[in-house]
Amino acid sequence: MIPYQPPSVAKQIPVIDLTGSFTNPQLRQAAADAIHRACREIGFFYVSGHGVDSDLLSRQLESAQRFFAQDEWAKRAVSRSNSPCWRGYEGPGAQTLDPGSAPDHKESYSIAVDLAEDHPWVIAGLPGQGANQWPEAMPGFAEQMQAYQAAMIRLGRHLMGLLAMSVELPYSYFRSGLGQPQCGVRLLRYPRQPAGAPGNLLGAGAHTDWGSITILLQGGIAGLEVRNADGDWIAATPIPGTFVINIGQMMERFTAGIYRATMHRVCNNTAETARYSVASFFELEPLYRMGRAPTCPADPAYPDTAEFTIGDHIEQMARASYAPA
């Protein structure tokens, strides 16, 4: 258990402007250099100039509010427990991200890339691959979710290229794993934090993310807190028009610890209303084996990532976080 303590109010999470980096080589290198500094110093950064339409972002947050405003029976109709590939609705207390703490005080709804029964990955039984569950009484909801997911795949591909450049590799280094990348989109609702709750109850317990990169869209209510290298907790205050980006365990292994997956948590203890956010977990193809970057020195503390696939790693971590207390 990591007992809760209030965060520092210091603002140390950088904002990186991606304007022009999609096409201009010099601006692309500048963005990669800024990402390198951010990943060495804290493992989190905001991005602006990302090219995702602001109306799409507004509609996505509205979709989250619409989904969670449904009657309980409607949400339970698409329960994650009905899905063989970890997709659908989860009620409060379904997940425990900080072992030893109380289950997380949040509810969520998740999709990933929708695959038909005859897709080779589904036929092969690869972990987490299959079809989404969609609520029946929400016109336009699936279309909005898929449009947002497509935008996150575009941005995720670009960020993976910049991350490769940030350790002196070509922008195209991950190309072989980006043909059909994985991109889980998770709507999140965090109720107000109950006062004096026992068991270190938080909206999301302190944890590091499992995969490569997380792209977070925040609503207007704060709650995300990030632990810096000194062990201080910093509030990641929402900045309109930006995403919060953080690297996960796969990127830490890829760089043999030069970059670190940063501990973070969510605690909605200042708002009178629920906090909404949308987390997109961008991964390379599930069979991709992400070996250590050839530009990063080996470290015995980091076994060769290529020993397992990305899909296997995500499945293993997901099962651990949903294990009975």
Secondary structure, 3 states (H helix, E strand, C coil): CCCCCCCECCCCCCEEECCCCCCCHHHHHHHHHHHHHHHHHCCEEEEECCCCCHHHHHHHHHHHHHHHCCCHHHHHCCEHHHCCCCCEEECCCCCCCCCCCCCCCCEEEEECCECCCCCHHHHCCCCCCECCCCCCCCCCHHHHHHHHHHHHHHHHHHHHHHHHHHCCCCCCCCHHHCCCCEEEEEEEEECCCCCCCCCCCCCEEEECCCCCEEEEEECCCCCEEEECCCCCEEECCCCCCCEEEEECHHHHHHCCCCCCCCCEEECCCCCCCCEEEEEEEEECCCCCCCCCCCCCCCCCCCCCHHHCCHHHHHHHHHHHHCCCC
